Amino acid sequence: MPIALVFPGQGTQKEAMGEPWRETPSWELTRDISESAGEDVPELLLRTPGEQLRRTDLAQLAVFTVSLIAHSEAVRRDALAGRVVACAGHSLGEYAALTAAGALTVRDAATLVAARGRAMRKAAESREGTMGVLVAAPLDEVTALAERVRTDGCAVWVANVNAPGQTVVSGSPEGIARIEAEAPSIGAKMIRLQVGGAFHSPYMAPAADTLRTALKNTAFAPAHLPVVANVDAEPHTGDSDWPDLGTRQLTSPVLWERSVRTLVGPLGCRRLVELGPGRTLAGLIRRIAPDAEVVSVDGPGALD
């Protein structure tokens, strides 16, 4: 059966998230990731308080590591039950997807994730921003509302198109407050996200400049499994410009709904396996492609 591997992003982290994996052989990945990222990853995954783990750079590294451990353990146990034909990841998860697809080594991906997280944290500290998810409104109405609010002088943009009736907006505190106040006019309600910045918006331009250099100095494999990119929801292989795609991702919307449709449509994936903490992507996928089989590997027990 053709399957796709999908990897979650920031926001799925939680305290002691590494505990279920620490006795597995794949835990050894924490050593290489620690050395490449310049962080004590076992400490991060086992003992760092939840509040501290919300810090952008730490959250990203933690989620990335657990995703790779889950993937490594699934491969080691031959538990994927099908032929992997493509990978995709939500925002940060794209780096785990690139690693699983063979485009990046674990060490190179860890170095990039660390650089990305620190650059995003710095950009967020220099310009206050936040995000919120609008529930139950069509994308075109959310887009029109954001454009109207922006025309009125408040900075706000569509940041994630996650699933039908779930669109994330990103921008200034004033812009998000305006969207929240006007959400009922399009039949929506807003849920504020506990994030440290206006991610996937022009507010991340300084981080994108920093990340561009790191990406250009990284060797991507000349051939690898297709990875469906966030910025265009298209499958990309070794002949694609991943430094450009990765740079654009920081300031562009995550087109997750379209990405899933690419996986189950043109790429023919009948089974999607979520690898990493939580089951957020599985919930979105069931709304996007209810006929697809979805499995979440959020702990070793899911591989038994």
N, C-alpha and C positions, 0 to 999 in steps of 0.2 A: 504494500500500500504506500503511495507517495505521501510523505509527511513533511511538514514544515516545523522548524524549531523557532519559538518566539521567546523573547527575553524582556522582563519588566524593567521599568525605570525608577527614578528617584520617587520616594513617597511610599515605597513598599518596605522600607527598612524598619526594624524594630529591635529593641534591646535583646541581647543574647541570641540573635538570629543564627549564629553559627553553631550553637550548641548541638542541634540534631545531627550535624555533619562532622563533628570533631573526631569521632572514632572511625571515620571512613578513610580508606586509602587516599582518596582525592583531597583530603585536608592538607596534604603536602603542598598543594598549590599556594597556600597562604605564605609559604616561605619565599617563593619567587616573586609573588605579588608585593610582599612587604619590601623586598630589596629594590624592586623597580619603582615602587611608588613612594618610598621613603616614609612609610607609616608602619606601625606595629599592627598588622592586620588581625592576628589572633586576639589581641587586646580589644580591637575595634568590634570584632564579632562576638566576643564572649563577655566582656566586662564593661564596655563603655555605656554610660547611662543613656536612656532613650532621648532625653532632652538634648544632650550633646550630639547624639547621632543624627539629629535633624540638621546639623550644620552641613551645608551643601557639599563641600568636598569630602567629608567623612561619609555622608549618606551614599554618595555615588560610588565610592570605593567599596563600601560594604555590600551594596546590592550587586555590583559587578562581580565581586569575589564569590558570593554565594551562588550566583547564576552560573559561573564557570565551574564551581565545585559540583553543582547539580548536573551540569552537562557532562563533565568528566565521569562522574559516577554512573550516569545513565549509559554512557558509551561502554565503560568498563564492565558493566553488568549485562550488556547487550539487551537493554530494556526498551529500546525505542520502537521495536516491533514494526519496522517498515523501512523504506528507502528514503533517506533524507534528500530532498530535492531543492530546498531553499531555506533561508533563515531571515528573520526580521527582529528588530528590537524597538521598543518604545523609548525614544529619546536616548538617555544613557544606555539603554539596552542594546542600542545599535552596535556598541563596542563589543559586547558579549557575542552578538550575532556575527560580527566580522571575525571574531576569534574562532567561534564554532565552525564557521564556513571555510576557515583556512586562509583568510586574507591577512590576518595578523597573528604574530606569536603572542603567547600569554604575557611575556615580559613587555613587549612593545605596546600591547593594548593597555596594560596596567600603567605604564608611563604616560600614555595619552589620557587615560581616565583621571589620573592624578593632576595632570596639567589642566585638563578641562575643568575639573571641579574647583581648583584654586582660582582659575581665571574667572569662572562664573561667580564665585564667592566675592572676589575683589570687585567685579563689575557691579554686583548687587549692593555692596557696601558703599560704593561711590554714588549710587543713584537709587533712591528708595522706590521699590515697586512691589507688586503682589499679584495674586492670581485668584480666579474663581471659576467654578464650573457651572454652566447654565444647563439646567435639566428641563427636558420636555419641549424645547423649542426647535424648529427646523434650522438648519445651518444658514440658509439664506437670510432668515429673519435676524439671527444673531449677528451675522456679518453686516447687515444693514444698520442694526442698532449701534454696533461698534463704530461704523463709519460716521453715523450721525453724531455720536458723542465726541468722536475725534474732531469733527468739523467744528464743534462747539468749544474746542480748545483743550479737551481732556485726552491725555495719551492713553489709548487702549487699543488692543489688537486681538484678533483670533489667534490662539496659540496652539491648541490641540483640537483636532477633529477626531474624537475618540470613537464614536458610535452614533447611530441615529438617536437624536434627542440628548446627546451629551457633547457639549462643546466648551472648551476651556478658553477663557479670555485672560489677557495679561497686560499690565500697564501700571500707571501711577495709582497710588491709593485713591486719589480723587476720581480717576477714570473708572476704577473698579466699583467705587461707591455709586457713581452715576449709573453704571450698568445694573447694579443690584437694585437700585431704586426704580429703574425703568423696566426691569425684567418682566413684571406682571403684564406690561402692555403687549408683550408677545407671547403670553401664556407660559412664561418660564419662571423658575425660581433659581436663585443663586446659592451655591454652597461655597463658602470661602475655603481656600486651600491654605494650609499651614506651610508656606514656603518663604524662603528668604529673599526672593527677588522676582522681577518680571521676566521670567524665562521665555525663550522662543519669541522674543520681541526685539525691536531695535535697541532696547535698553542693554542688550547683551553684545552690542557691536564691539566694545573694547575687549571682551572675552574672545570674540571671534577673531580679532586681529592677533591676539596672543596664540590662540589655538592653531591658526593657519600655519604659523611657523613650525610648531611642533609636528603638525600633520605632514608638512612638506619634508621634514627631516626624518620621516618614518618610512620604512620599506614595507610596501604592501605587496603581497604575493601576485605574480603575473597571471595566475589562474586560481580560481576558487569557486565554491558553490555560489549561486546567485544570492545576493542579499537585497531585499526590497528596502530601498532608502526612504527615510522619513520625508524628505523634502519634495519628492516627486511620485512616491508610491510605485516606482518602476524597479524591476530587477536589474542589479548591476553585478558584473563579474570582474575579472582581472583587468579588463581594458578600460575600466571606468576611472574617473578622476575623484577618488575618495577624499583627498585633501580639500577639494572644492565642495563636495557634498557635505563633509563633516563641518566645514566652516559655515556654510549656509544654514546648516541645521540649527545653529544657536540662535539665529535671528528669524527663522522661518517657522511656520506652523508644522506640527507633527501630523501628517496625514495618515493616521492610524486606520481609520475606517477604509479608506481606499487601499491601503497596504494589505489589509486582510482580504479584501475583494481580489486583489492581484494574486495572492497566495492560493486562494480556493478557485479562482477563475482561470486565467491564462496559464498559471503554473501547475494547476491540477492537483493541489494538495487536498487530500481527503481527511487527513488527520493533522491536528495542530497540537504540538506539545509545548506547554509553557514551562520553562526551566528557571527557577529562582524563587525568591520569597513571595508569599502570598498567591492569590488567585485572581488578581485584578484583570489581567488580560483575558483569562478564560471567560469572565463575565462579559467583557466587551465583545469578544468573538461570538459568543452565543447570541448576542443581539444583532450582530452584523451578518453572520452566516449560520443560522440556526440548524442547517442540515449537516454542518461539518462536525466531525468528532473532535472533542477537545479534552485534553488531559493536562492536569497540573502536577508538576513534580516540585513540590515545595518542601520536601523532606525525604530522607532515605526510605521511609515507610511506603511512599508512593511507588517505589521501585520493586517492592516485594511481589 
